[in-house]
């Protein structure tokens, strides 16, 4: 069990989540942690790994396995640059424009109140979890609350067997 449980009780509906770093971030530990945390909370996770090109992230969000959420994590401090570019591309794409996308971690290299969170929200992120603006425990609690709200707002998913029979 994780030190900071995100969802208690389990959500009524599990989410399909794509977890990825931004294109310049080669840190893997944060992605593995998020994957395990999300799976422990009952969600289905596709982990794209480190340094994916923006097109790879966008392609993972198309088709029958379209996720309910994209979670971008960064610890190299370039999230404000790479995340901004990626969210603009996602919001311009008619197929992905309404897809919920969040970003979290170390968004800038200076720390403190850098204003990146607000700029990223204005660009189209549904939520921003900036490590320089909140302690980890609070960020995780806020992330868990976001997940519960999102799961509660989505219609139940049709069982795969029924969808394939059509």
C-alpha positions, 0 to 999 in steps of 0.5 A: 500500500502506498504511503499516500493513498489516492482513492479511498474508497475505490472509484466507481469506474476505473480509468484508462490512463496514459502515463508519460514523461515529457519529451526531454525528461529521461527520468523513469522512477516517477513514471513507475511510481505513478503507474503503481499508484494508479494501478493500486487505485484500480485504474488501467495504465499504459506507461509510454516511458521516457522522452516520448516525442509529442506525436507518440503521446498523441498517437497513444490517445487515439483509437479503440483504446483511447484513454480517459486521462493523460498524466504527464510527469516531469522531474527535470524542470522543463515541464513548462516548456515541453508540456506547453507545446504538447498541450497546444498540439493536443487541444488543436487536434479535433480528435483529442481536443476534449481529452483530459490531460494533467501535468505534474512534478518539477515544472521549472528549474527555479522553484518557488512561485514561477507562474507556470501552473497558471500558464499551463492551465490557461493553455489547456491542461485540466489540472497542474500539480506543481511540486514547487507550490505544494508538498507531495502529500497535498499534491497526491491528495489533490491528484486523487480527488481529481481522479475520483471526480473524473471517474464519477463524471464518465459514463460506464464503459461498455464491456469489451465483449459487447463492443466487439460483437457489434 
